[in-house]
Amino acid sequence: MKIVDGDMVECDRCESVFPIADVSLLEKETNRDYERVLCAECLSAVGVPKGYTLRRDISHLAG
Ligand SMILES: [Zn+2]
């Protein structure tokens, strides 16, 4: 995850920057180190693939 200015994060799909409260995090269930940040628009486009868990509130990860 690419955090910008402490509380902004870059979407891994469209590469736009959003407030961390507005993005979701896809975690691979078999590999917690694999994660993908998605903005709301990209999330509705790709959905949650099988084998992934969606975490909607990741604001605690902000620095
Ligand atoms: Zn996006």
N, CA, C, O and the ligand as a Tripos MOL2 file, in Angstrom:
@<TRIPOS>MOLECULE
protein
  253   251    64     0     0
PROTEIN
NO_CHARGES

@<TRIPOS>ATOM
      1 N           0.8440   -1.1930    0.0000 N.3       1 MET1
      2 CA          0.0000    0.0000    0.0000 C.3       1 MET1
      3 C           0.8750    1.2370    0.0000 C.2       1 MET1
      4 O           1.8510    1.3250    0.7450 O.2       1 MET1
      5 N           0.5210    2.1750   -0.8300 N.am      2 LYS2
      6 CA          1.3080    3.3970   -0.9650 C.3       2 LYS2
      7 C           0.5990    4.5420   -0.2590 C.2       2 LYS2
      8 O          -0.3630    5.1040   -0.7820 O.2       2 LYS2
      9 N           1.0830    4.8860    0.9410 N.am      3 ILE3
     10 CA          0.4680    5.9650    1.7140 C.3       3 ILE3
     11 C           1.1360    7.2900    1.3540 C.2       3 ILE3
     12 O           2.3620    7.4020    1.3340 O.2       3 ILE3
     13 N           0.3030    8.2880    1.0710 N.am      4 VAL4
     14 CA          0.7780    9.6020    0.6620 C.3       4 VAL4
     15 C           0.3770   10.6090    1.7330 C.2       4 VAL4
     16 O          -0.7990   10.6990    2.0840 O.2       4 VAL4
     17 N           1.3170   11.3500    2.2450 N.am      5 ASP5
     18 CA          1.0270   12.4000    3.2290 C.3       5 ASP5
     19 C           0.3250   11.8860    4.4830 C.2       5 ASP5
     20 O          -0.4470   12.6230    5.0960 O.2       5 ASP5
     21 N           0.5730   10.6550    4.8710 N.am      6 GLY6
     22 CA          0.0680   10.1520    6.1370 C.3       6 GLY6
     23 C          -1.3430    9.6110    6.1040 C.2       6 GLY6
     24 O          -1.6100    8.5760    6.7150 O.2       6 GLY6
     25 N          -2.2670   10.2800    5.4040 N.am      7 ASP7
     26 CA         -3.6480    9.8200    5.4440 C.3       7 ASP7
     27 C          -4.3030    9.7610    4.0650 C.2       7 ASP7
     28 O          -5.5270    9.7110    3.9450 O.2       7 ASP7
     29 N          -3.4630    9.7690    3.0250 N.am      8 MET8
     30 CA         -3.9610    9.5670    1.6740 C.3       8 MET8
     31 C          -3.3050    8.2950    1.1390 C.2       8 MET8
     32 O          -2.1730    7.9700    1.4960 O.2       8 MET8
     33 N          -4.0240    7.5930    0.2910 N.am      9 VAL9
     34 CA         -3.4860    6.3310   -0.2070 C.3       9 VAL9
     35 C          -3.7980    6.1920   -1.6960 C.2       9 VAL9
     36 O          -4.8340    6.6500   -2.1770 O.2       9 VAL9
     37 N          -2.8830    5.5540   -2.4030 N.am     10 GLU10
     38 CA         -3.0410    5.4190   -3.8490 C.3      10 GLU10
     39 C          -3.7690    4.1190   -4.1770 C.2      10 GLU10
     40 O          -3.4200    3.0560   -3.6640 O.2      10 GLU10
     41 N          -4.7750    4.2120   -5.0260 N.am     11 CYS11
     42 CA         -5.4870    3.0310   -5.4950 C.3      11 CYS11
     43 C          -4.5470    2.2140   -6.3870 C.2      11 CYS11
     44 O          -3.8800    2.7610   -7.2650 O.2      11 CYS11
     45 N          -4.5040    0.8910   -6.1490 N.am     12 ASP12
     46 CA         -3.5920    0.0530   -6.9250 C.3      12 ASP12
     47 C          -4.0780   -0.2060   -8.3430 C.2      12 ASP12
     48 O          -3.3300   -0.7240   -9.1720 O.2      12 ASP12
     49 N          -5.3030    0.1450   -8.6240 N.am     13 ARG13
     50 CA         -5.8420   -0.1330   -9.9520 C.3      13 ARG13
     51 C          -5.7990    1.1190  -10.8450 C.2      13 ARG13
     52 O          -5.2520    1.0740  -11.9470 O.2      13 ARG13
     53 N          -6.3730    2.2280  -10.3740 N.am     14 CYS14
     54 CA         -6.4410    3.4210  -11.2150 C.3      14 CYS14
     55 C          -5.3310    4.4180  -10.8860 C.2      14 CYS14
     56 O          -5.1340    5.3980  -11.6040 O.2      14 CYS14
     57 N          -4.6030    4.1600   -9.7880 N.am     15 GLU15
     58 CA         -3.4610    4.9760   -9.3880 C.3      15 GLU15
     59 C          -3.8320    6.4100   -9.0340 C.2      15 GLU15
     60 O          -2.9780    7.2970   -9.0400 O.2      15 GLU15
     61 N          -5.1160    6.6380   -8.7230 N.am     16 SER16
     62 CA         -5.5220    7.9260   -8.1770 C.3      16 SER16
     63 C          -5.3240    7.8910   -6.6630 C.2      16 SER16
     64 O          -5.2460    6.8200   -6.0620 O.2      16 SER16
     65 N          -5.2430    9.0730   -6.0560 N.am     17 VAL17
     66 CA         -5.0090    9.1620   -4.6190 C.3      17 VAL17
     67 C          -6.3040    9.5610   -3.9150 C.2      17 VAL17
     68 O          -6.9990   10.4840   -4.3390 O.2      17 VAL17
     69 N          -6.6190    8.8390   -2.8190 N.am     18 PHE18
     70 CA         -7.8560    9.0580   -2.0800 C.3      18 PHE18
     71 C          -7.5530    9.1450   -0.5880 C.2      18 PHE18
     72 O          -6.5250    8.6480   -0.1290 O.2      18 PHE18
     73 N          -8.4710    9.7940    0.1860 N.am     19 PRO19
     74 CA         -8.3430    9.7040    1.6450 C.3      19 PRO19
     75 C          -8.4260    8.2400    2.0600 C.2      19 PRO19
     76 O          -9.2010    7.4730    1.4890 O.2      19 PRO19
     77 N          -7.6390    7.8570    3.0410 N.am     20 ILE20
     78 CA         -7.5690    6.4350    3.4110 C.3      20 ILE20
     79 C          -8.9170    5.9100    3.8620 C.2      20 ILE20
     80 O          -9.1790    4.7130    3.7480 O.2      20 ILE20
     81 N          -9.7880    6.7870    4.3760 N.am     21 ALA21
     82 CA        -11.1110    6.3550    4.8170 C.3      21 ALA21
     83 C         -12.0070    5.9730    3.6450 C.2      21 ALA21
     84 O         -13.0320    5.3210    3.8420 O.2      21 ALA21
     85 N         -11.6350    6.3720    2.4270 N.am     22 ASP22
     86 CA        -12.4920    6.1510    1.2610 C.3      22 ASP22
     87 C         -12.0810    4.9490    0.4210 C.2      22 ASP22
     88 O         -12.7190    4.6600   -0.5910 O.2      22 ASP22
     89 N         -11.0380    4.2520    0.8190 N.am     23 VAL23
     90 CA        -10.6060    3.0960    0.0350 C.3      23 VAL23
     91 C         -10.8360    1.8090    0.8370 C.2      23 VAL23
     92 O         -11.0550    1.8370    2.0480 O.2      23 VAL23
     93 N         -10.7810    0.6960    0.1270 N.am     24 SER24
     94 CA        -10.8930   -0.6050    0.7590 C.3      24 SER24
     95 C          -9.6350   -1.3980    0.4660 C.2      24 SER24
     96 O          -8.8860   -1.0840   -0.4590 O.2      24 SER24
     97 N          -9.4110   -2.4290    1.2650 N.am     25 LEU25
     98 CA         -8.2150   -3.2340    1.1190 C.3      25 LEU25
     99 C          -8.6210   -4.6790    0.8600 C.2      25 LEU25
    100 O          -9.3600   -5.2830    1.6380 O.2      25 LEU25
    101 N          -8.1250   -5.2190   -0.2430 N.am     26 LEU26
    102 CA         -8.3360   -6.6370   -0.5230 C.3      26 LEU26
    103 C          -7.1450   -7.4150    0.0050 C.2      26 LEU26
    104 O          -5.9990   -7.1400   -0.3490 O.2      26 LEU26
    105 N          -7.4300   -8.3860    0.8560 N.am     27 GLU27
    106 CA         -6.3730   -9.2360    1.4010 C.3      27 GLU27
    107 C          -6.5600  -10.6500    0.8890 C.2      27 GLU27
    108 O          -7.6690  -11.1860    0.9010 O.2      27 GLU27
    109 N          -5.4710  -11.2490    0.4400 N.am     28 LYS28
    110 CA         -5.5440  -12.6410    0.0220 C.3      28 LYS28
    111 C          -5.5850  -13.5080    1.2810 C.2      28 LYS28
    112 O          -4.7510  -13.3580    2.1740 O.2      28 LYS28
    113 N          -6.5690  -14.4220    1.3440 N.am     29 GLU29
    114 CA         -6.7570  -15.1870    2.5780 C.3      29 GLU29
    115 C          -5.5840  -16.0980    2.8770 C.2      29 GLU29
    116 O          -5.2980  -16.3800    4.0400 O.2      29 GLU29
    117 N          -4.8970  -16.5650    1.8360 N.am     30 THR30
    118 CA         -3.7900  -17.4950    2.0440 C.3      30 THR30
    119 C          -2.4520  -16.7840    2.1900 C.2      30 THR30
    120 O          -1.4360  -17.4150    2.4820 O.2      30 THR30
    121 N          -2.4530  -15.4670    1.9850 N.am     31 ASN31
    122 CA         -1.1990  -14.7250    2.0740 C.3      31 ASN31
    123 C          -1.4800  -13.2990    2.5010 C.2      31 ASN31
    124 O          -1.7570  -12.4320    1.6730 O.2      31 ASN31
    125 N          -1.4060  -13.0670    3.7860 N.am     32 ARG32
    126 CA         -1.7620  -11.7550    4.3350 C.3      32 ARG32
    127 C          -0.8180  -10.6510    3.8790 C.2      32 ARG32
    128 O          -1.1340   -9.4670    4.0040 O.2      32 ARG32
    129 N           0.3180  -11.0290    3.3600 N.am     33 ASP33
    130 CA          1.2440  -10.0150    2.8690 C.3      33 ASP33
    131 C           0.8150   -9.4650    1.5210 C.2      33 ASP33
    132 O           1.2810   -8.4080    1.0950 O.2      33 ASP33
    133 N          -0.0770  -10.1870    0.8510 N.am     34 TYR34
    134 CA         -0.5640   -9.7110   -0.4260 C.3      34 TYR34
    135 C          -1.8120   -8.8850   -0.1910 C.2      34 TYR34
    136 O          -2.8120   -9.4000    0.3090 O.2      34 TYR34
    137 N          -1.7670   -7.6100   -0.5440 N.am     35 GLU35
    138 CA         -2.9200   -6.7510   -0.3560 C.3      35 GLU35
    139 C          -3.0160   -5.7900   -1.5290 C.2      35 GLU35
    140 O          -2.0230   -5.4440   -2.1690 O.2      35 GLU35
    141 N          -4.2400   -5.3770   -1.7820 N.am     36 ARG36
    142 CA         -4.4750   -4.5010   -2.9100 C.3      36 ARG36
    143 C          -5.4460   -3.4180   -2.4740 C.2      36 ARG36
    144 O          -6.5290   -3.7060   -1.9620 O.2      36 ARG36
    145 N          -5.0470   -2.1700   -2.6810 N.am     37 VAL37
    146 CA         -5.9020   -1.0420   -2.3200 C.3      37 VAL37
    147 C          -6.8200   -0.7340   -3.4890 C.2      37 VAL37
    148 O          -6.3660   -0.6250   -4.6280 O.2      37 VAL37
    149 N          -8.1130   -0.5910   -3.2110 N.am     38 LEU38
    150 CA         -9.0700   -0.2480   -4.2580 C.3      38 LEU38
    151 C          -9.9510    0.8950   -3.8110 C.2      38 LEU38
    152 O         -10.4620    0.8880   -2.6910 O.2      38 LEU38
    153 N         -10.1350    1.8810   -4.6790 N.am     39 CYS39
    154 CA        -11.1070    2.9250   -4.4050 C.3      39 CYS39
    155 C         -12.5070    2.3600   -4.6570 C.2      39 CYS39
    156 O         -12.6500    1.2650   -5.2020 O.2      39 CYS39
    157 N         -13.5300    3.1050   -4.2600 N.am     40 ALA40
    158 CA        -14.9020    2.6050   -4.3750 C.3      40 ALA40
    159 C         -15.2550    2.2780   -5.8200 C.2      40 ALA40
    160 O         -15.9390    1.2890   -6.0850 O.2      40 ALA40
    161 N         -14.7950    3.0990   -6.7480 N.am     41 GLU41
    162 CA        -15.1220    2.8970   -8.1550 C.3      41 GLU41
    163 C         -14.4930    1.6150   -8.6940 C.2      41 GLU41
    164 O         -15.1380    0.8450   -9.4050 O.2      41 GLU41
    165 N         -13.2210    1.3970   -8.3440 N.am     42 CYS42
    166 CA        -12.5450    0.1870   -8.8020 C.3      42 CYS42
    167 C         -13.1130   -1.0480   -8.1130 C.2      42 CYS42
    168 O         -13.2130   -2.1170   -8.7160 O.2      42 CYS42
    169 N         -13.4790   -0.8940   -6.8590 N.am     43 LEU43
    170 CA        -14.0580   -2.0300   -6.1430 C.3      43 LEU43
    171 C         -15.3530   -2.4750   -6.8060 C.2      43 LEU43
    172 O         -15.5990   -3.6730   -6.9430 O.2      43 LEU43
    173 N         -16.1810   -1.5270   -7.2150 N.am     44 SER44
    174 CA        -17.4310   -1.9040   -7.8540 C.3      44 SER44
    175 C         -17.1730   -2.4860   -9.2370 C.2      44 SER44
    176 O         -18.0000   -3.2330   -9.7600 O.2      44 SER44
    177 N         -16.0260   -2.1490   -9.8330 N.am     45 ALA45
    178 CA        -15.6840   -2.6880  -11.1450 C.3      45 ALA45
    179 C         -15.1510   -4.1140  -11.0430 C.2      45 ALA45
    180 O         -15.4980   -4.9630  -11.8630 O.2      45 ALA45
    181 N         -14.3140   -4.3830  -10.0500 N.am     46 VAL46
    182 CA        -13.6810   -5.7000   -9.9850 C.3      46 VAL46
    183 C         -14.3220   -6.6230   -8.9520 C.2      46 VAL46
    184 O         -14.2050   -7.8430   -9.0650 O.2      46 VAL46
    185 N         -15.0040   -6.0570   -7.9380 N.am     47 GLY47
    186 CA        -15.5950   -6.8820   -6.9080 C.3      47 GLY47
    187 C         -14.5470   -7.5400   -6.0320 C.2      47 GLY47
    188 O         -13.3820   -7.1420   -6.0310 O.2      47 GLY47
    189 N         -14.9730   -8.5600   -5.2790 N.am     48 VAL48
    190 CA        -14.0520   -9.2720   -4.4010 C.3      48 VAL48
    191 C         -13.7880  -10.6570   -5.0040 C.2      48 VAL48
    192 O         -14.6770  -11.5090   -5.0180 O.2      48 VAL48
    193 N         -12.5720  -10.8790   -5.4980 N.am     49 PRO49
    194 CA        -12.2710  -12.1840   -6.0980 C.3      49 PRO49
    195 C         -12.3460  -13.2950   -5.0640 C.2      49 PRO49
    196 O         -12.1730  -13.0590   -3.8680 O.2      49 PRO49
    197 N         -12.6020  -14.4910   -5.5300 N.am     50 LYS50
    198 CA        -12.6310  -15.6570   -4.6450 C.3      50 LYS50
    199 C         -11.2820  -15.8050   -3.9480 C.2      50 LYS50
    200 O         -10.2280  -15.6800   -4.5720 O.2      50 LYS50
    201 N         -11.3340  -16.0760   -2.6350 N.am     51 GLY51
    202 CA        -10.0850  -16.2660   -1.9010 C.3      51 GLY51
    203 C          -9.5380  -14.9840   -1.2960 C.2      51 GLY51
    204 O          -8.4690  -14.9780   -0.6870 O.2      51 GLY51
    205 N         -10.2880  -13.8930   -1.4710 N.am     52 TYR52
    206 CA         -9.8650  -12.6170   -0.9000 C.3      52 TYR52
    207 C         -10.8510  -12.1390    0.1520 C.2      52 TYR52
    208 O         -12.0420  -12.4440    0.0820 O.2      52 TYR52
    209 N         -10.3540  -11.3960    1.1180 N.am     53 THR53
    210 CA        -11.1870  -10.7780    2.1360 C.3      53 THR53
    211 C         -11.1330   -9.2730    1.9430 C.2      53 THR53
    212 O         -10.0730   -8.7070    1.6730 O.2      53 THR53
    213 N         -12.2850   -8.6290    2.0850 N.am     54 LEU54
    214 CA        -12.3570   -7.1850    1.9200 C.3      54 LEU54
    215 C         -12.3630   -6.5090    3.2830 C.2      54 LEU54
    216 O         -13.1900   -6.8240    4.1390 O.2      54 LEU54
    217 N         -11.4480   -5.5930    3.4760 N.am     55 ARG55
    218 CA        -11.4480   -4.7830    4.6980 C.3      55 ARG55
    219 C         -11.7720   -3.3680    4.3060 C.2      55 ARG55
    220 O         -11.0290   -2.7310    3.5610 O.2      55 ARG55
    221 N         -12.8980   -2.8700    4.8160 N.am     56 ARG56
    222 CA        -13.3660   -1.5530    4.3880 C.3      56 ARG56
    223 C         -12.7630   -0.4350    5.1970 C.2      56 ARG56
    224 O         -12.5660    0.6650    4.6800 O.2      56 ARG56
    225 N         -12.4660   -0.6890    6.4490 N.am     57 ASP57
    226 CA        -11.9260    0.3920    7.2860 C.3      57 ASP57
    227 C         -10.4650    0.1280    7.5730 C.2      57 ASP57
    228 O         -10.1210   -0.7040    8.4120 O.2      57 ASP57
    229 N          -9.6140    0.8450    6.8680 N.am     58 ILE58
    230 CA         -8.1730    0.6700    7.0870 C.3      58 ILE58
    231 C          -7.5510    1.9530    7.5980 C.2      58 ILE58
    232 O          -6.3340    2.1310    7.5400 O.2      58 ILE58
    233 N          -8.4110    2.8680    8.1120 N.am     59 SER59
    234 CA         -7.8950    4.1740    8.5300 C.3      59 SER59
    235 C          -6.9110    4.0480    9.6870 C.2      59 SER59
    236 O          -6.1030    4.9490    9.9120 O.2      59 SER59
    237 N          -6.9730    2.9230   10.4320 N.am     60 HIS60
    238 CA         -6.0190    2.7480   11.5330 C.3      60 HIS60
    239 C          -4.6040    2.5320   11.0060 C.2      60 HIS60
    240 O          -3.6350    2.6280   11.7600 O.2      60 HIS60
    241 N          -4.4870    2.2390    9.7050 N.am     61 LEU61
    242 CA         -3.1610    2.0270    9.1220 C.3      61 LEU61
    243 C          -2.4730    3.3320    8.7520 C.2      61 LEU61
    244 O          -1.2850    3.3420    8.4290 O.2      61 LEU61
    245 N          -3.2150    4.4300    8.7990 N.am     62 ALA62
    246 CA         -2.6370    5.7190    8.4340 C.3      62 ALA62
    247 C          -1.5760    6.1270    9.4490 C.2      62 ALA62
    248 O          -1.6990    5.8800   10.6480 O.2      62 ALA62
    249 N          -0.5520    6.7460    8.9330 N.am     63 GLY63
    250 CA          0.5320    7.1740    9.8200 C.3      63 GLY63
    251 C           0.2380    8.5310   10.3790 C.2      63 GLY63
    252 O           1.0330    9.0670   11.1510 O.2      63 GLY63
    253 ZN         -9.2630    3.1050   -8.2280 Zn       64 ZN64
@<TRIPOS>BOND
     1     1     2 1
     2     2     3 1
     3     3     4 2
     4     3     5 am
     5     5     6 1
     6     6     7 1
     7     7     8 2
     8     7     9 am
     9     9    10 1
    10    10    11 1
    11    11    12 2
    12    11    13 am
    13    13    14 1
    14    14    15 1
    15    15    16 2
    16    15    17 am
    17    17    18 1
    18    18    19 1
    19    19    20 2
    20    19    21 am
    21    21    22 1
    22    22    23 1
    23    23    24 2
    24    23    25 am
    25    25    26 1
    26    26    27 1
    27    27    28 2
    28    27    29 am
    29    29    30 1
    30    30    31 1
    31    31    32 2
    32    31    33 am
    33    33    34 1
    34    34    35 1
    35    35    36 2
    36    35    37 am
    37    37    38 1
    38    38    39 1
    39    39    40 2
    40    39    41 am
    41    41    42 1
    42    42    43 1
    43    43    44 2
    44    43    45 am
    45    45    46 1
    46    46    47 1
    47    47    48 2
    48    47    49 am
    49    49    50 1
    50    50    51 1
    51    51    52 2
    52    51    53 am
    53    53    54 1
    54    54    55 1
    55    55    56 2
    56    55    57 am
    57    57    58 1
    58    58    59 1
    59    59    60 2
    60    59    61 am
    61    61    62 1
    62    62    63 1
    63    63    64 2
    64    63    65 am
    65    65    66 1
    66    66    67 1
    67    67    68 2
    68    67    69 am
    69    69    70 1
    70    70    71 1
    71    71    72 2
    72    71    73 am
    73    73    74 1
    74    74    75 1
    75    75    76 2
    76    75    77 am
    77    77    78 1
    78    78    79 1
    79    79    80 2
    80    79    81 am
    81    81    82 1
    82    82    83 1
    83    83    84 2
    84    83    85 am
    85    85    86 1
    86    86    87 1
    87    87    88 2
    88    87    89 am
    89    89    90 1
    90    90    91 1
    91    91    92 2
    92    91    93 am
    93    93    94 1
    94    94    95 1
    95    95    96 2
    96    95    97 am
    97    97    98 1
    98    98    99 1
    99    99   100 2
   100    99   101 am
   101   101   102 1
   102   102   103 1
   103   103   104 2
   104   103   105 am
   105   105   106 1
   106   106   107 1
   107   107   108 2
   108   107   109 am
   109   109   110 1
   110   110   111 1
   111   111   112 2
   112   111   113 am
   113   113   114 1
   114   114   115 1
   115   115   116 2
   116   115   117 am
   117   117   118 1
   118   118   119 1
   119   119   120 2
   120   119   121 am
   121   121   122 1
   122   122   123 1
   123   123   124 2
   124   123   125 am
   125   125   126 1
   126   126   127 1
   127   127   128 2
   128   127   129 am
   129   129   130 1
   130   130   131 1
   131   131   132 2
   132   131   133 am
   133   133   134 1
   134   134   135 1
   135   135   136 2
   136   135   137 am
   137   137   138 1
   138   138   139 1
   139   139   140 2
   140   139   141 am
   141   141   142 1
   142   142   143 1
   143   143   144 2
   144   143   145 am
   145   145   146 1
   146   146   147 1
   147   147   148 2
   148   147   149 am
   149   149   150 1
   150   150   151 1
   151   151   152 2
   152   151   153 am
   153   153   154 1
   154   154   155 1
   155   155   156 2
   156   155   157 am
   157   157   158 1
   158   158   159 1
   159   159   160 2
   160   159   161 am
   161   161   162 1
   162   162   163 1
   163   163   164 2
   164   163   165 am
   165   165   166 1
   166   166   167 1
   167   167   168 2
   168   167   169 am
   169   169   170 1
   170   170   171 1
   171   171   172 2
   172   171   173 am
   173   173   174 1
   174   174   175 1
   175   175   176 2
   176   175   177 am
   177   177   178 1
   178   178   179 1
   179   179   180 2
   180   179   181 am
   181   181   182 1
   182   182   183 1
   183   183   184 2
   184   183   185 am
   185   185   186 1
   186   186   187 1
   187   187   188 2
   188   187   189 am
   189   189   190 1
   190   190   191 1
   191   191   192 2
   192   191   193 am
   193   193   194 1
   194   194   195 1
   195   195   196 2
   196   195   197 am
   197   197   198 1
   198   198   199 1
   199   199   200 2
   200   199   201 am
   201   201   202 1
   202   202   203 1
   203   203   204 2
   204   203   205 am
   205   205   206 1
   206   206   207 1
   207   207   208 2
   208   207   209 am
   209   209   210 1
   210   210   211 1
   211   211   212 2
   212   211   213 am
   213   213   214 1
   214   214   215 1
   215   215   216 2
   216   215   217 am
   217   217   218 1
   218   218   219 1
   219   219   220 2
   220   219   221 am
   221   221   222 1
   222   222   223 1
   223   223   224 2
   224   223   225 am
   225   225   226 1
   226   226   227 1
   227   227   228 2
   228   227   229 am
   229   229   230 1
   230   230   231 1
   231   231   232 2
   232   231   233 am
   233   233   234 1
   234   234   235 1
   235   235   236 2
   236   235   237 am
   237   237   238 1
   238   238   239 1
   239   239   240 2
   240   239   241 am
   241   241   242 1
   242   242   243 1
   243   243   244 2
   244   243   245 am
   245   245   246 1
   246   246   247 1
   247   247   248 2
   248   247   249 am
   249   249   250 1
   250   250   251 1
   251   251   252 2
@<TRIPOS>SUBSTRUCTURE
     1 MET1         2 RESIDUE 1 A MET
     2 LYS2         6 RESIDUE 1 A LYS
     3 ILE3        10 RESIDUE 1 A ILE
     4 VAL4        14 RESIDUE 1 A VAL
     5 ASP5        18 RESIDUE 1 A ASP
     6 GLY6        22 RESIDUE 1 A GLY
     7 ASP7        26 RESIDUE 1 A ASP
     8 MET8        30 RESIDUE 1 A MET
     9 VAL9        34 RESIDUE 1 A VAL
    10 GLU10       38 RESIDUE 1 A GLU
    11 CYS11       42 RESIDUE 1 A CYS
    12 ASP12       46 RESIDUE 1 A ASP
    13 ARG13       50 RESIDUE 1 A ARG
    14 CYS14       54 RESIDUE 1 A CYS
    15 GLU15       58 RESIDUE 1 A GLU
    16 SER16       62 RESIDUE 1 A SER
    17 VAL17       66 RESIDUE 1 A VAL
    18 PHE18       70 RESIDUE 1 A PHE
    19 PRO19       74 RESIDUE 1 A PRO
    20 ILE20       78 RESIDUE 1 A ILE
    21 ALA21       82 RESIDUE 1 A ALA
    22 ASP22       86 RESIDUE 1 A ASP
    23 VAL23       90 RESIDUE 1 A VAL
    24 SER24       94 RESIDUE 1 A SER
    25 LEU25       98 RESIDUE 1 A LEU
    26 LEU26      102 RESIDUE 1 A LEU
    27 GLU27      106 RESIDUE 1 A GLU
    28 LYS28      110 RESIDUE 1 A LYS
    29 GLU29      114 RESIDUE 1 A GLU
    30 THR30      118 RESIDUE 1 A THR
    31 ASN31      122 RESIDUE 1 A ASN
    32 ARG32      126 RESIDUE 1 A ARG
    33 ASP33      130 RESIDUE 1 A ASP
    34 TYR34      134 RESIDUE 1 A TYR
    35 GLU35      138 RESIDUE 1 A GLU
    36 ARG36      142 RESIDUE 1 A ARG
    37 VAL37      146 RESIDUE 1 A VAL
    38 LEU38      150 RESIDUE 1 A LEU
    39 CYS39      154 RESIDUE 1 A CYS
    40 ALA40      158 RESIDUE 1 A ALA
    41 GLU41      162 RESIDUE 1 A GLU
    42 CYS42      166 RESIDUE 1 A CYS
    43 LEU43      170 RESIDUE 1 A LEU
    44 SER44      174 RESIDUE 1 A SER
    45 ALA45      178 RESIDUE 1 A ALA
    46 VAL46      182 RESIDUE 1 A VAL
    47 GLY47      186 RESIDUE 1 A GLY
    48 VAL48      190 RESIDUE 1 A VAL
    49 PRO49      194 RESIDUE 1 A PRO
    50 LYS50      198 RESIDUE 1 A LYS
    51 GLY51      202 RESIDUE 1 A GLY
    52 TYR52      206 RESIDUE 1 A TYR
    53 THR53      210 RESIDUE 1 A THR
    54 LEU54      214 RESIDUE 1 A LEU
    55 ARG55      218 RESIDUE 1 A ARG
    56 ARG56      222 RESIDUE 1 A ARG
    57 ASP57      226 RESIDUE 1 A ASP
    58 ILE58      230 RESIDUE 1 A ILE
    59 SER59      234 RESIDUE 1 A SER
    60 HIS60      238 RESIDUE 1 A HIS
    61 LEU61      242 RESIDUE 1 A LEU
    62 ALA62      246 RESIDUE 1 A ALA
    63 GLY63      250 RESIDUE 1 A GLY
    64 ZN64       253 GROUP 0 **** ****
